[in-house]
Amino acid sequence: MPVVDPSLNSVSVAVEPVVADPPRRPRRRPARADVLAIGAYALLGVFVCLNYWVDVQHRVSSHLPTDHSWFEWLFAHGAYSLRHLENPLFTARQNAPDGVNMMANTSLLGVTLPLAPLTLLLGPQVMYALYLGGALAATAATSYWMLSRHLVRSRGAAFVGGAFLGFAPGVVHHANGQPNFVSNFLLPLIVVRVLRLGEPGRWWRNGIALGVLVAYQVFINEEMLLLTALACLVVVAAYVAQRPRAAWARAGTFLAAGGVGAGLTLLLTAYPIWFQFNGPQSYRGLQGGVFHSWGEDLAAFVTFARDTAAGDVAVERTIGLTEQNSWFGWPLVLVALVALVLLARRALAARILAVLVVVFTVAAIGPKVRFNGVETAIDGPWAYVPDDLPLVEMMMPTRLTLVVAGAVGVLLALAWDALAGGGRPPVPAPRAAADDEARPNAEPAPTATPARTAGPRRRWLRPLGYAAIVLAVLPLFPRPLPAQHVDPPPHFITAGGWRPYVPAGRTLVPVPVPSNVHGLPTLRWSALTGQQFPIPGGYFIGPNERGEGVFGAPNRPTSSLIYATMDAGKVPPLTAENRRQAVEDLRFWKASVVVLGANPREAVLRELMTALLGPPQRVDDVWLWDVRGLV
């Protein structure tokens, strides 16, 4: 067997599974390095969520407390749906009586339903913190598997790349209350399956595997699935442009397998997708296309993210309060650019990564170019994208940089692997050479030459390269997510004191009525009691009178009056019309009882509700208005 020169040429063969036979390797037990890598990822996941575990029952995200509470509510929804055998695609436990279309919201059904038994056992607060750290670690682990089994030989390279893909600054940023954006553990598996669609003789199996994975990802995060699909499209197009003959030779198999995958995905998701766009409380686009203005600031690419070791909260006052999806810091940007230049000369995979970086960096700019917090007069690409374009109507341009983060993670693995020597290429040299003979336009396979002894130059280049990568990545080491205290629900709620007052078919109206701005504690009343009673209002996206998506329920006169009183800190002059509207709203909500618990605005809210509904009762630790006689 000839010895292969461990040069950068070996990396170029790694992308060949797009159209060629992938290497067949015997099944084997995970190596010790694999176990250590996964263990390290798990420990890092616990570390990131450390501030929650200090007091898991009474801590929520400091940055997105309402989102945190929403996802606690989602875990409770999964448990409630399974326990009561109700349709999980819709719920009337929030926004009563209209309900919420769960497919038209970020519902995380692919997670909350399988984990429902654990939620019933541990509660949604524990389940949220447990899952959040687990999702981060699982994404790093599947990324490690993808890299170590399909792209690089060095376990160290796979570990570095997997760690970045699982814990990149943009991913950790979304861990502040948005676990759907850290639930990316299926995406590396989907990418591998897409790149294997051209494998001869396995089109049926590969198509089925892809279809199942894509269908499941629909119930985790459709937006990340769309970003992955766009990235795969760019990867395949870049490969075809550089290897047209090889791509043509496998086109039939690729398309057949892709057709099987698409057909199976459609079969498995047809009804849920139909329900999302045509079921009750569905909508078309967001009012005003508000997401389209969220482009990435160019300065953000070289800035350290808030939740990293080198980050600083103060930088947000310069660049602005936006999603921190790139925020790589200047050392990593510099190292990535140097690695791309050095690897792209001889590695096809690196050239494809370069295309990904350029395409998605430009696309993430948004409708106007922004730099260091200043919006310029220069149009960005999204200035030419209609607000109501299907599939992308709810996308934020800045989130396209999550694809750039993925490309950077793979690039780090390739660079580390090149420094380590790369081992043998994934395709044995004789077979690769034979394949190149059939593809005259392809790059030559690595030639069988005697192994070279590392000279003085390579002796100092290798540690220098390792040091550059480590020094670029270390400042991005995540900090524990910031958390804040939140008061528990009233004992009246948790102990079931409400039960005699709320018969079947009626609602409990908490004050304030939950919304996307007010009522974080009262939304948790529903989540932490297992959604045992329905509530009006809530935190979700639903249709307005024109069928456009808006955040929260349309305000009723009484809920608007409650919010205005909270903001002003005093009760406005009330009229008989206000009292009539209050009764009308309670009838609409099918209310049986109105409940006010401990609240910073408790005194003024009690004064308001007393003026509208009469004197309350003090029951346990709440003020209660029994309105069954009114409605």
Summary of the structure (lengths in Angstrom):
residues: 631
radius of gyration: 27.3
end to end distance: 86.6
largest distance: 95.1
contacts: 2246
relative contact order: 0.14
helix: 56%
strand: 8%
